[in-house]
């Protein structure tokens, strides 16, 4: 069991999964290939000293991101969130020139939209899974931040949904701070408090080796030599973000989190996890065909945890996933039109933020479908 990557303290282990797909956002051409996807052991460890939660059994050598990794979300709701966030960053950081770096940018969708809104910036995205491209003020580079050279006129460094994938977040952040000592950082991660409060057991994934609450994200950044100037929850409290500045001379925090509070929150969650899984299993055993809508992290993980045969299929708006199969469960992923041919169905919406949008789409299909949101 790994010691705490933030303070070196010893952990208390709670949530355990003996086998989770290593990647939730890689799909497969055949069911057999999906069922043979690489798996890893998950053990949620919460530090007794600082309260930080992480996967104590995480093996970074299992992780090899490439072009098969696809976490695109095709949704008007998500596009609106992008637009609002980009507008806020553009206004706050006066992005009228200089360079903006998006570390771990995926396919560069967010950065491309930002470059369109701020045409005078030079946008540089870096990710091991992206396809290199250069188009006007927008450029993607295949690689990692360790190999990156930053321009002296860097105006902003963005890390959206990256830090939860990094097994040594303090070392990673420290190296970035040293490489870009004069630019502000915008960092966004899933909010662990939301996962615990909503009993969202499907949000424990292998590729997310870190789980940040507001206090533990702040203490992580401060330990790495950053000054946090703003921190808020977003996207219906499912995410949180922090704006921080490099401050190498800032002394490390004297108290790194509130371990008693964090440990109590995890223990409270443990009391409801089994009930949540039982409730969903009972829904799946009903008379209707049981379907999951949303086959990225949440849907892939839930399908891997339920007994084989309970779920009839998955649905995702990402066309690149349709017709393919989800890791370990081998569940086939379909377009929404698939619902027209399966009769009465119960659709479990894997993210409540998209419930209204999905409900409207189902109504247009005219199917005999009951919608349930978790």
JOSUL-V12525 format. One record per helix or strand of 2 or more residues. SS is the DSSP state (H for helix, E for strand). FROM is the first residue (numbers start at 1). TO is the last residue. If there is no record, write none. Layout:
[[SS & FROM & TO] [SS & FROM & TO]]
//
This chain:
[[E & 11 & 21] [H & 31 & 35] [E & 39 & 47] [E & 53 & 55] [H & 60 & 62] [H & 76 & 92] [E & 99 & 103] [H & 109 & 117] [E & 122 & 127] [E & 133 & 135] [E & 138 & 142] [H & 145 & 147] [E & 154 & 160] [H & 163 & 165] [H & 169 & 179] [E & 184 & 191] [H & 192 & 197] [H & 201 & 203] [E & 210 & 212] [H & 214 & 223] [E & 226 & 234] [E & 239 & 246] [H & 259 & 284] [E & 289 & 293] [H & 297 & 305] [E & 313 & 315] [E & 332 & 334] [H & 336 & 341] [E & 345 & 349] [H & 352 & 365] [E & 369 & 373]]
//
